[in-house]
């Protein structure tokens, strides 16, 4: 079984609205946020800037972080 990677990340808007998320594919998720492809909070508040990320070895560790 291969090494699984999970990322916890924080995105921000120009007006300093923050969003925290967890994903396995950080580049794809950031692209989706930046282009408004994810409906809901991040699209509504134009949360498009990646300001922090950290890699973890499990989903549990990412959610706990």
N, CA, C and O atoms as CSV, one atom per row, in Angstrom:
chain,resi,resn,atom,element,x,y,z
A,1,UNK,N,N,0.848,-1.194,0.000
A,1,UNK,CA,C,0.000,0.000,0.000
A,1,UNK,C,C,0.877,1.235,0.000
A,1,UNK,O,O,1.806,1.330,0.802
A,2,UNK,N,N,0.600,2.189,-0.888
A,2,UNK,CA,C,1.398,3.399,-1.023
A,2,UNK,C,C,1.120,4.419,0.064
A,2,UNK,O,O,0.139,4.333,0.802
A,3,UNK,N,N,2.004,5.370,0.134
A,3,UNK,CA,C,1.874,6.467,1.100
A,3,UNK,C,C,0.730,7.389,0.675
A,3,UNK,O,O,0.718,7.913,-0.439
A,4,UNK,N,N,-0.212,7.572,1.568
A,4,UNK,CA,C,-1.314,8.479,1.263
A,4,UNK,C,C,-1.003,9.851,1.824
A,4,UNK,O,O,-0.486,9.982,2.933
A,5,UNK,N,N,-1.323,10.871,1.043
A,5,UNK,CA,C,-1.082,12.247,1.478
A,5,UNK,C,C,-2.407,12.976,1.598
A,5,UNK,O,O,-3.302,12.828,0.766
A,6,UNK,N,N,-2.502,13.746,2.628
A,6,UNK,CA,C,-3.644,14.623,2.828
A,6,UNK,C,C,-3.085,15.995,3.154
A,6,UNK,O,O,-2.008,16.121,3.738
A,7,UNK,N,N,-3.829,17.019,2.769
A,7,UNK,CA,C,-3.407,18.390,3.046
A,7,UNK,C,C,-4.491,19.119,3.811
A,7,UNK,O,O,-5.672,19.019,3.479
A,8,UNK,N,N,-4.092,19.847,4.828
A,8,UNK,CA,C,-4.974,20.808,5.465
A,8,UNK,C,C,-4.533,22.151,4.896
A,8,UNK,O,O,-3.335,22.414,4.789
A,9,UNK,N,N,-5.481,22.996,4.534
A,9,UNK,CA,C,-5.107,24.246,3.874
A,9,UNK,C,C,-6.014,25.387,4.323
A,9,UNK,O,O,-7.136,25.164,4.778
A,10,UNK,N,N,-5.517,26.594,4.189
A,10,UNK,CA,C,-6.292,27.789,4.497
A,10,UNK,C,C,-6.263,28.688,3.270
A,10,UNK,O,O,-5.202,28.984,2.719
A,11,UNK,N,N,-7.450,29.113,2.856
A,11,UNK,CA,C,-7.612,30.043,1.746
A,11,UNK,C,C,-8.157,31.343,2.317
A,11,UNK,O,O,-8.813,31.344,3.359
A,12,UNK,N,N,-7.885,32.450,1.634
A,12,UNK,CA,C,-8.363,33.754,2.089
A,12,UNK,C,C,-8.897,34.566,0.921
A,12,UNK,O,O,-8.532,34.345,-0.234
A,13,UNK,N,N,-9.767,35.507,1.248
A,13,UNK,CA,C,-10.272,36.456,0.258
A,13,UNK,C,C,-9.534,37.775,0.452
A,13,UNK,O,O,-8.808,37.950,1.431
A,14,UNK,N,N,-9.720,38.689,-0.474
A,14,UNK,CA,C,-9.113,40.016,-0.329
A,14,UNK,C,C,-9.631,40.739,0.907
A,14,UNK,O,O,-8.926,41.559,1.496
A,15,UNK,N,N,-10.863,40.433,1.296
A,15,UNK,CA,C,-11.444,41.078,2.479
A,15,UNK,C,C,-11.136,40.305,3.766
A,15,UNK,O,O,-11.721,40.571,4.816
A,16,UNK,N,N,-10.211,39.346,3.670
A,16,UNK,CA,C,-9.694,38.581,4.809
A,16,UNK,C,C,-10.657,37.545,5.378
A,16,UNK,O,O,-10.533,37.157,6.540
A,17,UNK,N,N,-11.603,37.099,4.579
A,17,UNK,CA,C,-12.441,35.967,4.963
A,17,UNK,C,C,-11.566,34.727,4.818
A,17,UNK,O,O,-10.883,34.568,3.807
A,18,UNK,N,N,-11.580,33.850,5.818
A,18,UNK,CA,C,-10.757,32.640,5.785
A,18,UNK,C,C,-11.613,31.391,5.629
A,18,UNK,O,O,-12.758,31.336,6.076
A,19,UNK,N,N,-11.020,30.384,4.979
A,19,UNK,CA,C,-11.661,29.089,4.803
A,19,UNK,C,C,-10.596,28.026,5.033
A,19,UNK,O,O,-9.496,28.107,4.486
A,20,UNK,N,N,-10.927,27.034,5.842
A,20,UNK,CA,C,-10.017,25.915,6.100
A,20,UNK,C,C,-10.613,24.657,5.500
A,20,UNK,O,O,-11.804,24.388,5.654
A,21,UNK,N,N,-9.773,23.882,4.812
A,21,UNK,CA,C,-10.249,22.653,4.194
A,21,UNK,C,C,-9.224,21.541,4.258
A,21,UNK,O,O,-8.080,21.752,4.660
A,22,UNK,N,N,-9.649,20.355,3.857
A,22,UNK,CA,C,-8.794,19.168,3.797
A,22,UNK,C,C,-8.997,18.532,2.429
A,22,UNK,O,O,-10.125,18.432,1.947
A,23,UNK,N,N,-7.909,18.103,1.807
A,23,UNK,CA,C,-7.991,17.479,0.486
A,23,UNK,C,C,-6.830,16.527,0.271
A,23,UNK,O,O,-5.825,16.590,0.980
A,24,UNK,N,N,-6.968,15.650,-0.702
A,24,UNK,CA,C,-5.863,14.787,-1.133
A,24,UNK,C,C,-5.096,15.419,-2.291
A,24,UNK,O,O,-3.914,15.137,-2.483
A,25,UNK,N,N,-5.766,16.271,-3.061
A,25,UNK,CA,C,-5.167,16.860,-4.258
A,25,UNK,C,C,-5.180,18.386,-4.130
A,25,UNK,O,O,-6.121,19.042,-4.576
A,26,UNK,N,N,-4.146,18.938,-3.528
A,26,UNK,CA,C,-4.102,20.373,-3.246
A,26,UNK,C,C,-4.122,21.238,-4.508
A,26,UNK,O,O,-4.906,22.186,-4.564
A,27,UNK,N,N,-3.304,20.960,-5.516
A,27,UNK,CA,C,-3.355,21.811,-6.711
A,27,UNK,C,C,-4.741,21.846,-7.359
A,27,UNK,O,O,-5.202,22.911,-7.769
A,28,UNK,N,N,-5.398,20.711,-7.452
A,28,UNK,CA,C,-6.739,20.651,-8.047
A,28,UNK,C,C,-7.738,21.447,-7.203
A,28,UNK,O,O,-8.567,22.178,-7.746
A,29,UNK,N,N,-7.660,21.307,-5.882
A,29,UNK,CA,C,-8.600,22.013,-5.005
A,29,UNK,C,C,-8.401,23.516,-5.067
A,29,UNK,O,O,-9.375,24.267,-5.117
A,30,UNK,N,N,-7.151,23.967,-5.064
A,30,UNK,CA,C,-6.873,25.405,-5.149
A,30,UNK,C,C,-7.388,25.949,-6.484
A,30,UNK,O,O,-7.989,27.023,-6.521
A,31,UNK,N,N,-7.161,25.228,-7.564
A,31,UNK,CA,C,-7.666,25.632,-8.878
A,31,UNK,C,C,-9.190,25.790,-8.828
A,31,UNK,O,O,-9.738,26.769,-9.334
A,32,UNK,N,N,-9.858,24.826,-8.220
A,32,UNK,CA,C,-11.318,24.861,-8.131
A,32,UNK,C,C,-11.803,26.081,-7.355
A,32,UNK,O,O,-12.779,26.717,-7.751
A,33,UNK,N,N,-11.134,26.411,-6.258
A,33,UNK,CA,C,-11.511,27.596,-5.481
A,33,UNK,C,C,-11.265,28.867,-6.294
A,33,UNK,O,O,-12.127,29.745,-6.344
A,34,UNK,N,N,-10.123,28.970,-6.916
A,34,UNK,CA,C,-9.761,30.187,-7.663
A,34,UNK,C,C,-10.682,30.464,-8.835
A,34,UNK,O,O,-10.884,31.621,-9.205
A,35,UNK,N,N,-11.241,29.419,-9.423
A,35,UNK,CA,C,-12.090,29.584,-10.602
A,35,UNK,C,C,-13.580,29.458,-10.279
A,35,UNK,O,O,-14.404,29.339,-11.186
A,36,UNK,N,N,-13.925,29.484,-8.992
A,36,UNK,CA,C,-15.330,29.455,-8.594
A,36,UNK,C,C,-16.064,28.185,-8.923
A,36,UNK,O,O,-17.281,28.210,-9.103
A,37,UNK,N,N,-15.359,27.067,-9.009
A,37,UNK,CA,C,-15.977,25.797,-9.380
A,37,UNK,C,C,-16.651,25.090,-8.209
A,37,UNK,O,O,-17.423,24.152,-8.403
A,38,UNK,N,N,-16.355,25.546,-6.993
A,38,UNK,CA,C,-16.948,24.945,-5.799
A,38,UNK,C,C,-18.055,25.880,-5.312
A,38,UNK,O,O,-17.787,27.009,-4.901
A,39,UNK,N,N,-19.276,25.410,-5.360
A,39,UNK,CA,C,-20.422,26.217,-4.938
A,39,UNK,C,C,-20.411,26.369,-3.420
A,39,UNK,O,O,-19.922,25.493,-2.706
A,40,UNK,N,N,-20.935,27.449,-2.946
A,40,UNK,CA,C,-21.067,27.644,-1.505
A,40,UNK,C,C,-20.211,28.774,-0.981
A,40,UNK,O,O,-20.007,29.789,-1.647
A,41,UNK,N,N,-19.715,28.575,0.221
A,41,UNK,CA,C,-19.017,29.613,0.981
A,41,UNK,C,C,-17.870,30.256,0.218
A,41,UNK,O,O,-17.818,31.480,0.096
A,42,UNK,N,N,-16.945,29.444,-0.300
A,42,UNK,CA,C,-15.750,30.023,-0.936
A,42,UNK,C,C,-16.081,30.786,-2.204
A,42,UNK,O,O,-15.429,31.782,-2.517
A,43,UNK,N,N,-17.065,30.339,-2.921
A,43,UNK,CA,C,-17.486,31.061,-4.135
A,43,UNK,C,C,-18.199,32.359,-3.764
A,43,UNK,O,O,-17.953,33.406,-4.364
A,44,UNK,N,N,-19.080,32.281,-2.774
A,44,UNK,CA,C,-19.840,33.454,-2.334
A,44,UNK,C,C,-18.917,34.573,-1.853
A,44,UNK,O,O,-19.132,35.743,-2.172
A,45,UNK,N,N,-17.889,34.209,-1.086
A,45,UNK,CA,C,-16.993,35.211,-0.500
A,45,UNK,C,C,-15.697,35.407,-1.289
A,45,UNK,O,O,-14.787,36.102,-0.836
A,46,UNK,N,N,-15.621,34.794,-2.466
A,46,UNK,CA,C,-14.449,34.912,-3.347
A,46,UNK,C,C,-13.138,34.597,-2.622
A,46,UNK,O,O,-12.182,35.372,-2.651
A,47,UNK,N,N,-13.131,33.443,-1.979
A,47,UNK,CA,C,-11.956,32.974,-1.250
A,47,UNK,C,C,-11.047,32.287,-2.266
A,47,UNK,O,O,-11.308,31.153,-2.668
A,48,UNK,N,N,-9.977,32.972,-2.682
A,48,UNK,CA,C,-9.180,32.484,-3.809
A,48,UNK,C,C,-7.680,32.396,-3.548
A,48,UNK,O,O,-6.945,31.879,-4.389
A,49,UNK,N,N,-7.216,32.880,-2.424
A,49,UNK,CA,C,-5.766,32.882,-2.181
A,49,UNK,C,C,-5.356,31.802,-1.191
A,49,UNK,O,O,-5.871,31.749,-0.074
A,50,UNK,N,N,-4.441,30.951,-1.596
A,50,UNK,CA,C,-3.893,29.952,-0.688
A,50,UNK,C,C,-2.895,30.660,0.225
A,50,UNK,O,O,-1.918,31.238,-0.252
A,51,UNK,N,N,-3.135,30.618,1.537
A,51,UNK,CA,C,-2.250,31.320,2.473
A,51,UNK,C,C,-1.477,30.373,3.377
A,51,UNK,O,O,-0.503,30.778,4.012
A,52,UNK,N,N,-1.907,29.099,3.442
A,52,UNK,CA,C,-1.208,28.120,4.277
A,52,UNK,C,C,-1.600,26.723,3.829
A,52,UNK,O,O,-2.738,26.488,3.421
A,53,UNK,N,N,-0.650,25.795,3.908
A,53,UNK,CA,C,-0.986,24.380,3.745
A,53,UNK,C,C,0.030,23.549,4.491
A,53,UNK,O,O,1.166,23.966,4.711
A,54,UNK,N,N,-0.400,22.374,4.872
A,54,UNK,CA,C,0.459,21.430,5.576
A,54,UNK,C,C,0.092,20.024,5.135
A,54,UNK,O,O,-1.088,19.680,5.065
A,55,UNK,N,N,1.094,19.214,4.839
A,55,UNK,CA,C,0.860,17.831,4.435
A,55,UNK,C,C,0.819,16.938,5.666
A,55,UNK,O,O,1.618,17.095,6.590
A,56,UNK,N,N,-0.123,15.996,5.667
A,56,UNK,CA,C,-0.206,15.003,6.735
A,56,UNK,C,C,-0.274,13.618,6.099
A,56,UNK,O,O,-0.488,13.484,4.894
A,57,UNK,N,N,-0.090,12.600,6.922
A,57,UNK,CA,C,-0.066,11.230,6.388
A,57,UNK,C,C,-1.415,10.527,6.496
A,57,UNK,O,O,-1.564,9.392,6.042
A,58,UNK,N,N,-2.405,11.204,7.100
A,58,UNK,CA,C,-3.730,10.578,7.216
A,58,UNK,C,C,-4.816,11.644,7.241
A,58,UNK,O,O,-4.572,12.802,7.581
A,59,UNK,N,N,-6.015,11.223,6.873
A,59,UNK,CA,C,-7.151,12.137,6.915
A,59,UNK,C,C,-7.410,12.581,8.344
A,59,UNK,O,O,-7.711,13.747,8.599
A,60,UNK,N,N,-7.293,11.658,9.255
A,60,UNK,CA,C,-7.528,11.978,10.681
A,60,UNK,C,C,-6.572,13.061,11.167
A,60,UNK,O,O,-6.984,14.004,11.843
A,61,UNK,N,N,-5.299,12.922,10.822
A,61,UNK,CA,C,-4.310,13.924,11.231
A,61,UNK,C,C,-4.627,15.290,10.620
A,61,UNK,O,O,-4.453,16.322,11.267
A,62,UNK,N,N,-5.089,15.287,9.382
A,62,UNK,CA,C,-5.428,16.558,8.717
A,62,UNK,C,C,-6.617,17.218,9.408
A,62,UNK,O,O,-6.596,18.423,9.656
A,63,UNK,N,N,-7.658,16.437,9.721
A,63,UNK,CA,C,-8.832,17.010,10.377
A,63,UNK,C,C,-8.508,17.470,11.801
A,63,UNK,O,O,-9.032,18.486,12.256
A,64,UNK,N,N,-7.659,16.737,12.496
A,64,UNK,CA,C,-7.277,17.141,13.855
A,64,UNK,C,C,-6.452,18.423,13.824
A,64,UNK,O,O,-6.551,19.263,14.719
A,65,UNK,N,N,-5.653,18.556,12.799
A,65,UNK,CA,C,-4.795,19.754,12.675
A,65,UNK,C,C,-5.656,20.982,12.505
A,65,UNK,O,O,-5.134,22.090,12.384
